[in-house]
Amino acid sequence: MRQVFALRTHEEIKEVLLDETAGGPDIHYYMIRGGREKGNVTVLESGLAGGEYIKTYGHYHVGKIDETYKILSGEGIIIMQTRHLGKNGKPIDDEIETFKAVNVKTGDSVAIPAEAGHLLINTGKKWLITLDDSPVNFDEKKAASFPGHADYEPFKKLRGAAYYIVEKNGKPYFIKNPRYKSAPPAEELYA
């Protein structure tokens, strides 16, 4: 029987938090993987880890895989960032070419381009629930928690995206991640 359920613990998420010593919920989010046939559901807890909103780990796709996120319930932000390409044509992890933060709410749909690293952030008071259409190869050993089409390593190495999203005066506030050599100013797009 194939494993379709996974979760991301606070211990795992500490690797990409602004403050790795911050407290937070035991479980940050839950995943039910169905691949392109059934879809993939992600359920993010509400609240904060330190001052940072609860978020997913973040990853880039391996290969030319685009996907679409549908917001089934809640509100939040989808972060998308693309890397500069070096002279050899390979992406440079700590040099960000584009950065977008898209505000989302129930009923919205957001297309994620193949080359965009991305993550979800729950800025609301209830669960943020999404459905996406990325593929899953269930022959892989950890297909539900770490599917092979997703590269988490750049986010782990740089401890998150180019910007952290924290709560300040009841609203999202951007703090640049100092581990990135370059990144454009955060650009908010309202869905």
ChimeraX attribute file (.defattr): number of C-alpha atoms within 10 A of each C-alpha:
attribute: neighborCount
match mode: 1-to-1
recipient: residues
	/A:1	4
	/A:2	11
	/A:3	16
	/A:4	17
	/A:5	15
	/A:6	17
	/A:7	17
	/A:8	17
	/A:9	15
	/A:10	20
	/A:11	14
	/A:12	14
	/A:13	23
	/A:14	20
	/A:15	17
	/A:16	20
	/A:17	25
	/A:18	23
	/A:19	14
	/A:20	15
	/A:21	10
	/A:22	14
	/A:23	14
	/A:24	20
	/A:25	15
	/A:26	11
	/A:27	16
	/A:28	24
	/A:29	24
	/A:30	19
	/A:31	20
	/A:32	19
	/A:33	28
	/A:34	21
	/A:35	19
	/A:36	14
	/A:37	11
	/A:38	13
	/A:39	17
	/A:40	22
	/A:41	21
	/A:42	23
	/A:43	21
	/A:44	25
	/A:45	24
	/A:46	23
	/A:47	21
	/A:48	19
	/A:49	23
	/A:50	17
	/A:51	18
	/A:52	25
	/A:53	25
	/A:54	30
	/A:55	28
	/A:56	22
	/A:57	24
	/A:58	22
	/A:59	21
	/A:60	23
	/A:61	21
	/A:62	12
	/A:63	10
	/A:64	9
	/A:65	16
	/A:66	15
	/A:67	15
	/A:68	15
	/A:69	22
	/A:70	19
	/A:71	22
	/A:72	19
	/A:73	18
	/A:74	21
	/A:75	24
	/A:76	28
	/A:77	26
	/A:78	21
	/A:79	25
	/A:80	23
	/A:81	23
	/A:82	22
	/A:83	21
	/A:84	17
	/A:85	14
	/A:86	10
	/A:87	8
	/A:88	6
	/A:89	8
	/A:90	10
	/A:91	15
	/A:92	16
	/A:93	19
	/A:94	21
	/A:95	19
	/A:96	20
	/A:97	14
	/A:98	17
	/A:99	23
	/A:100	19
	/A:101	24
	/A:102	17
	/A:103	18
	/A:104	25
	/A:105	19
	/A:106	15
	/A:107	12
	/A:108	15
	/A:109	17
	/A:110	16
	/A:111	11
	/A:112	19
	/A:113	17
	/A:114	15
	/A:115	18
	/A:116	20
	/A:117	23
	/A:118	23
	/A:119	20
	/A:120	25
	/A:121	25
	/A:122	26
	/A:123	29
	/A:124	17
	/A:125	12
	/A:126	14
	/A:127	20
	/A:128	28
	/A:129	25
	/A:130	25
	/A:131	21
	/A:132	23
	/A:133	19
	/A:134	21
	/A:135	21
	/A:136	22
	/A:137	16
	/A:138	18
	/A:139	9
	/A:140	13
	/A:141	13
	/A:142	15
	/A:143	20
	/A:144	23
	/A:145	17
	/A:146	14
	/A:147	19
	/A:148	18
	/A:149	18
	/A:150	18
	/A:151	16
	/A:152	18
	/A:153	14
	/A:154	17
	/A:155	22
	/A:156	19
	/A:157	13
	/A:158	17
	/A:159	23
	/A:160	26
	/A:161	29
	/A:162	29
	/A:163	21
	/A:164	22
	/A:165	24
	/A:166	21
	/A:167	16
	/A:168	11
	/A:169	7
	/A:170	8
	/A:171	9
	/A:172	16
	/A:173	13
	/A:174	17
	/A:175	14
	/A:176	17
	/A:177	18
	/A:178	14
	/A:179	14
	/A:180	17
	/A:181	12
	/A:182	17
	/A:183	21
	/A:184	14
	/A:185	13
	/A:186	16
	/A:187	12
	/A:188	13
	/A:189	12
	/A:190	9
	/A:191	12
